[in-house]
Amino acid sequence: MRESVLEAIKQGQWDFEPQSVKKDEYISTVALPGSDEKIGILADRAKDGLPLWHPEDRKSYDDTDEALV
């Protein structure tokens, strides 16, 4: 498992930068920005050492592109 920013902070490493992750190595979400679901997904990504933002995440209410899964 990748080291997360949360683990790095617990260890006193304040300048931690997670490794780069390709967008096909984690899933995008159609959860609305600011929703409890999206916040939960962001928290899970942080715990797993993944980037918070996926390039194909839903960005607005009107963003209904079916490619976003």
Chimera marker file (.cmm) of the C-alpha trace (Angstrom):
<marker_set name="trace">
<marker id="1" x="0.000" y="0.000" z="0.000" r="1" g="1" b="0" radius="0.5"/>
<marker id="2" x="1.190" y="3.491" z="-0.756" r="1" g="1" b="0" radius="0.5"/>
<marker id="3" x="2.146" y="5.716" z="2.159" r="1" g="1" b="0" radius="0.5"/>
<marker id="4" x="-0.514" y="8.363" z="2.672" r="1" g="1" b="0" radius="0.5"/>
<marker id="5" x="-0.123" y="12.021" z="3.536" r="1" g="1" b="0" radius="0.5"/>
<marker id="6" x="-1.909" y="11.236" z="6.816" r="1" g="1" b="0" radius="0.5"/>
<marker id="7" x="0.717" y="8.652" z="7.793" r="1" g="1" b="0" radius="0.5"/>
<marker id="8" x="3.533" y="11.004" z="6.800" r="1" g="1" b="0" radius="0.5"/>
<marker id="9" x="2.119" y="13.770" z="9.000" r="1" g="1" b="0" radius="0.5"/>
<marker id="10" x="1.779" y="11.348" z="11.925" r="1" g="1" b="0" radius="0.5"/>
<marker id="11" x="5.498" y="10.618" z="11.472" r="1" g="1" b="0" radius="0.5"/>
<marker id="12" x="6.358" y="14.333" z="11.382" r="1" g="1" b="0" radius="0.5"/>
<marker id="13" x="7.082" y="14.491" z="7.648" r="1" g="1" b="0" radius="0.5"/>
<marker id="14" x="5.317" y="17.714" z="6.698" r="1" g="1" b="0" radius="0.5"/>
<marker id="15" x="6.729" y="17.980" z="3.159" r="1" g="1" b="0" radius="0.5"/>
<marker id="16" x="5.470" y="14.565" z="1.967" r="1" g="1" b="0" radius="0.5"/>
<marker id="17" x="4.459" y="14.332" z="-1.681" r="1" g="1" b="0" radius="0.5"/>
<marker id="18" x="2.680" y="11.122" z="-2.722" r="1" g="1" b="0" radius="0.5"/>
<marker id="19" x="3.959" y="9.202" z="-5.716" r="1" g="1" b="0" radius="0.5"/>
<marker id="20" x="2.366" y="9.977" z="-9.037" r="1" g="1" b="0" radius="0.5"/>
<marker id="21" x="-0.547" y="7.652" z="-9.836" r="1" g="1" b="0" radius="0.5"/>
<marker id="22" x="-1.966" y="7.067" z="-13.309" r="1" g="1" b="0" radius="0.5"/>
<marker id="23" x="-5.677" y="7.803" z="-13.645" r="1" g="1" b="0" radius="0.5"/>
<marker id="24" x="-6.424" y="4.203" z="-14.616" r="1" g="1" b="0" radius="0.5"/>
<marker id="25" x="-5.000" y="2.985" z="-11.278" r="1" g="1" b="0" radius="0.5"/>
<marker id="26" x="-7.932" y="4.384" z="-9.267" r="1" g="1" b="0" radius="0.5"/>
<marker id="27" x="-11.605" y="5.034" z="-9.960" r="1" g="1" b="0" radius="0.5"/>
<marker id="28" x="-13.287" y="8.324" z="-10.794" r="1" g="1" b="0" radius="0.5"/>
<marker id="29" x="-16.599" y="9.227" z="-9.144" r="1" g="1" b="0" radius="0.5"/>
<marker id="30" x="-19.901" y="10.746" z="-10.177" r="1" g="1" b="0" radius="0.5"/>
<marker id="31" x="-20.522" y="11.954" z="-6.604" r="1" g="1" b="0" radius="0.5"/>
<marker id="32" x="-21.483" y="15.618" z="-6.502" r="1" g="1" b="0" radius="0.5"/>
<marker id="33" x="-18.743" y="17.995" z="-5.361" r="1" g="1" b="0" radius="0.5"/>
<marker id="34" x="-19.249" y="18.877" z="-1.687" r="1" g="1" b="0" radius="0.5"/>
<marker id="35" x="-21.600" y="15.961" z="-1.045" r="1" g="1" b="0" radius="0.5"/>
<marker id="36" x="-21.076" y="13.607" z="1.899" r="1" g="1" b="0" radius="0.5"/>
<marker id="37" x="-20.375" y="10.844" z="-0.632" r="1" g="1" b="0" radius="0.5"/>
<marker id="38" x="-17.637" y="12.872" z="-2.380" r="1" g="1" b="0" radius="0.5"/>
<marker id="39" x="-16.057" y="13.901" z="0.926" r="1" g="1" b="0" radius="0.5"/>
<marker id="40" x="-15.983" y="10.235" z="1.950" r="1" g="1" b="0" radius="0.5"/>
<marker id="41" x="-14.306" y="9.299" z="-1.330" r="1" g="1" b="0" radius="0.5"/>
<marker id="42" x="-11.706" y="12.047" z="-0.869" r="1" g="1" b="0" radius="0.5"/>
<marker id="43" x="-11.026" y="10.789" z="2.676" r="1" g="1" b="0" radius="0.5"/>
<marker id="44" x="-10.598" y="7.230" z="1.398" r="1" g="1" b="0" radius="0.5"/>
<marker id="45" x="-8.218" y="8.409" z="-1.323" r="1" g="1" b="0" radius="0.5"/>
<marker id="46" x="-6.149" y="10.315" z="1.242" r="1" g="1" b="0" radius="0.5"/>
<marker id="47" x="-5.959" y="7.258" z="3.527" r="1" g="1" b="0" radius="0.5"/>
<marker id="48" x="-4.898" y="5.081" z="0.585" r="1" g="1" b="0" radius="0.5"/>
<marker id="49" x="-2.176" y="7.483" z="-0.550" r="1" g="1" b="0" radius="0.5"/>
<marker id="50" x="-3.970" y="8.311" z="-3.793" r="1" g="1" b="0" radius="0.5"/>
<marker id="51" x="-4.397" y="11.731" z="-5.377" r="1" g="1" b="0" radius="0.5"/>
<marker id="52" x="-7.514" y="13.464" z="-4.051" r="1" g="1" b="0" radius="0.5"/>
<marker id="53" x="-8.691" y="14.494" z="-7.500" r="1" g="1" b="0" radius="0.5"/>
<marker id="54" x="-9.228" y="12.169" z="-10.461" r="1" g="1" b="0" radius="0.5"/>
<marker id="55" x="-9.272" y="13.961" z="-13.839" r="1" g="1" b="0" radius="0.5"/>
<marker id="56" x="-12.615" y="12.308" z="-14.665" r="1" g="1" b="0" radius="0.5"/>
<marker id="57" x="-14.394" y="13.078" z="-11.364" r="1" g="1" b="0" radius="0.5"/>
<marker id="58" x="-17.723" y="14.834" z="-11.676" r="1" g="1" b="0" radius="0.5"/>
<marker id="59" x="-17.087" y="18.577" z="-11.473" r="1" g="1" b="0" radius="0.5"/>
<marker id="60" x="-20.601" y="20.060" z="-11.357" r="1" g="1" b="0" radius="0.5"/>
<marker id="61" x="-24.291" y="19.239" z="-11.086" r="1" g="1" b="0" radius="0.5"/>
<marker id="62" x="-24.627" y="19.444" z="-14.871" r="1" g="1" b="0" radius="0.5"/>
<marker id="63" x="-21.626" y="17.190" z="-15.477" r="1" g="1" b="0" radius="0.5"/>
<marker id="64" x="-23.495" y="14.074" z="-16.562" r="1" g="1" b="0" radius="0.5"/>
<marker id="65" x="-20.953" y="12.613" z="-18.981" r="1" g="1" b="0" radius="0.5"/>
<marker id="66" x="-21.621" y="8.862" z="-18.940" r="1" g="1" b="0" radius="0.5"/>
<marker id="67" x="-17.875" y="8.216" z="-19.260" r="1" g="1" b="0" radius="0.5"/>
<marker id="68" x="-17.628" y="9.153" z="-15.577" r="1" g="1" b="0" radius="0.5"/>
<marker id="69" x="-18.026" y="6.018" z="-13.538" r="1" g="1" b="0" radius="0.5"/>
<link id1="1" id2="2" r="1" g="1" b="0" radius="0.2"/>
<link id1="2" id2="3" r="1" g="1" b="0" radius="0.2"/>
<link id1="3" id2="4" r="1" g="1" b="0" radius="0.2"/>
<link id1="4" id2="5" r="1" g="1" b="0" radius="0.2"/>
<link id1="5" id2="6" r="1" g="1" b="0" radius="0.2"/>
<link id1="6" id2="7" r="1" g="1" b="0" radius="0.2"/>
<link id1="7" id2="8" r="1" g="1" b="0" radius="0.2"/>
<link id1="8" id2="9" r="1" g="1" b="0" radius="0.2"/>
<link id1="9" id2="10" r="1" g="1" b="0" radius="0.2"/>
<link id1="10" id2="11" r="1" g="1" b="0" radius="0.2"/>
<link id1="11" id2="12" r="1" g="1" b="0" radius="0.2"/>
<link id1="12" id2="13" r="1" g="1" b="0" radius="0.2"/>
<link id1="13" id2="14" r="1" g="1" b="0" radius="0.2"/>
<link id1="14" id2="15" r="1" g="1" b="0" radius="0.2"/>
<link id1="15" id2="16" r="1" g="1" b="0" radius="0.2"/>
<link id1="16" id2="17" r="1" g="1" b="0" radius="0.2"/>
<link id1="17" id2="18" r="1" g="1" b="0" radius="0.2"/>
<link id1="18" id2="19" r="1" g="1" b="0" radius="0.2"/>
<link id1="19" id2="20" r="1" g="1" b="0" radius="0.2"/>
<link id1="20" id2="21" r="1" g="1" b="0" radius="0.2"/>
<link id1="21" id2="22" r="1" g="1" b="0" radius="0.2"/>
<link id1="22" id2="23" r="1" g="1" b="0" radius="0.2"/>
<link id1="23" id2="24" r="1" g="1" b="0" radius="0.2"/>
<link id1="24" id2="25" r="1" g="1" b="0" radius="0.2"/>
<link id1="25" id2="26" r="1" g="1" b="0" radius="0.2"/>
<link id1="26" id2="27" r="1" g="1" b="0" radius="0.2"/>
<link id1="27" id2="28" r="1" g="1" b="0" radius="0.2"/>
<link id1="28" id2="29" r="1" g="1" b="0" radius="0.2"/>
<link id1="29" id2="30" r="1" g="1" b="0" radius="0.2"/>
<link id1="30" id2="31" r="1" g="1" b="0" radius="0.2"/>
<link id1="31" id2="32" r="1" g="1" b="0" radius="0.2"/>
<link id1="32" id2="33" r="1" g="1" b="0" radius="0.2"/>
<link id1="33" id2="34" r="1" g="1" b="0" radius="0.2"/>
<link id1="34" id2="35" r="1" g="1" b="0" radius="0.2"/>
<link id1="35" id2="36" r="1" g="1" b="0" radius="0.2"/>
<link id1="36" id2="37" r="1" g="1" b="0" radius="0.2"/>
<link id1="37" id2="38" r="1" g="1" b="0" radius="0.2"/>
<link id1="38" id2="39" r="1" g="1" b="0" radius="0.2"/>
<link id1="39" id2="40" r="1" g="1" b="0" radius="0.2"/>
<link id1="40" id2="41" r="1" g="1" b="0" radius="0.2"/>
<link id1="41" id2="42" r="1" g="1" b="0" radius="0.2"/>
<link id1="42" id2="43" r="1" g="1" b="0" radius="0.2"/>
<link id1="43" id2="44" r="1" g="1" b="0" radius="0.2"/>
<link id1="44" id2="45" r="1" g="1" b="0" radius="0.2"/>
<link id1="45" id2="46" r="1" g="1" b="0" radius="0.2"/>
<link id1="46" id2="47" r="1" g="1" b="0" radius="0.2"/>
<link id1="47" id2="48" r="1" g="1" b="0" radius="0.2"/>
<link id1="48" id2="49" r="1" g="1" b="0" radius="0.2"/>
<link id1="49" id2="50" r="1" g="1" b="0" radius="0.2"/>
<link id1="50" id2="51" r="1" g="1" b="0" radius="0.2"/>
<link id1="51" id2="52" r="1" g="1" b="0" radius="0.2"/>
<link id1="52" id2="53" r="1" g="1" b="0" radius="0.2"/>
<link id1="53" id2="54" r="1" g="1" b="0" radius="0.2"/>
<link id1="54" id2="55" r="1" g="1" b="0" radius="0.2"/>
<link id1="55" id2="56" r="1" g="1" b="0" radius="0.2"/>
<link id1="56" id2="57" r="1" g="1" b="0" radius="0.2"/>
<link id1="57" id2="58" r="1" g="1" b="0" radius="0.2"/>
<link id1="58" id2="59" r="1" g="1" b="0" radius="0.2"/>
<link id1="59" id2="60" r="1" g="1" b="0" radius="0.2"/>
<link id1="60" id2="61" r="1" g="1" b="0" radius="0.2"/>
<link id1="61" id2="62" r="1" g="1" b="0" radius="0.2"/>
<link id1="62" id2="63" r="1" g="1" b="0" radius="0.2"/>
<link id1="63" id2="64" r="1" g="1" b="0" radius="0.2"/>
<link id1="64" id2="65" r="1" g="1" b="0" radius="0.2"/>
<link id1="65" id2="66" r="1" g="1" b="0" radius="0.2"/>
<link id1="66" id2="67" r="1" g="1" b="0" radius="0.2"/>
<link id1="67" id2="68" r="1" g="1" b="0" radius="0.2"/>
<link id1="68" id2="69" r="1" g="1" b="0" radius="0.2"/>
</marker_set>
